[in-house]
Amino acid sequence: MSKLKDLTGMKFGRLTVIERAENDKHGRARWLCLCDCGNKKVIRGMHLTSGHTVSCGCFYKENFKKVSLNCKYIKHGMRHNSIYYKWQGMKDRCFNPKNRCYHLYGKRGVTVYSEWVDDFQAFYDYVSKLEHFGEEGYTLDRIDPNGNYEPNNIRWADAKTQTRNKRNNVIVEYNGESMTLKDSAEKSGINYHTLYNRYKRGWTLERLFDKP
């Protein structure tokens, strides 16, 4: 068993680790932290080191409040534009803990480019110049699914592209090229579910693509 790393004195976002706290009910290490705002909170070590938790909760509350206030005073005349709703949805996923998808975005540390948080027009000016803007079947997508909504990391992508860009995709090597398991199924002519079941059973790469 690897030795637990002492996080005492280390800083993660707004949080400074004070001391070791009692493990959670599953035996996972937790630490007592002091937030820059003055609040103290006990947080799991893996949430600190992974960047999932960067404050006692004040960071997200401040940003969500800021987003909500700015939404009330939009003067760009595009409130009913579909891109405006995408802009709102993007921010809500990152800053609103009550959003049903928050655990996949804000809680993981995914945020929005600072110049876009308050300025819809700046966001619109950028995304409207990207390839496939306004084309049917294309929605906003992050190129790096672990990255932020920011310049050079967003694009308009169709459903097939987005499906192949999920964090939980299985990546394998076929004919010397790295690709998703779904792509390798198409190229090899082997049924995807057959490949997936082989992968789950731990088949070697050499056997994975044997014809049934």
Phi, psi and omega in degrees: 000132182289149181285136180293130179283132179281116182265000183306129178087348181280152181243136179230105185064241178267000188258132174247126182285126181268309183196168177291139177247177180293140178301156176285181186294345179263004179084012181273141185295139176229156184225142175276125184237149174253123180274155179301336181279351178107346179282150175249145181207141177269126187226142177296140183302320182293332178287332177285307185291334179276347182087005180294325181240121183239000179200178178284354185127347183292326182301312182289323178296317180297314182290323179293320179297319180296317179297315182298318180296317182292330179295336182282342187238033178290129181238018184278351179074016183238027184303330183261007176287139182300329179293329179298319180290328176293321179297315178296315181298319179302314181289322181296320179295329183270331188242349184253106181300342181273350177293136185295342179255007184304323183296339179268348184236272184304318181294334178273000179095002178289130182227186183243139176313128189305323183287346179265341183300316184261347191234095179298321183299321179295320177296312181298317181300325181283307187291335182287347179264354181280152179301141179075009178301131177080358180279141181296136179091359181249132178232167183291136185216145174271130181297312173263109184296349176261356182268183183268170169280098184204165180306143179072003175233012175233154182202169171262122184228150177278173185299321182297316180296317182293322179299322180281359183247015181285151181297329185267012178295144175272125180254128179230172177249126178228124183053039176079007182238132178282134181200169177289160179298325180294319178294321181294329177296317179295318183286325183273340182081009179264136181306135183303315183295328176295313178297317183297316180296322177296317180299315181295331179278354177087024179298145178289161180300325181295325182268339188305322185257018174295136179295136180302000000 
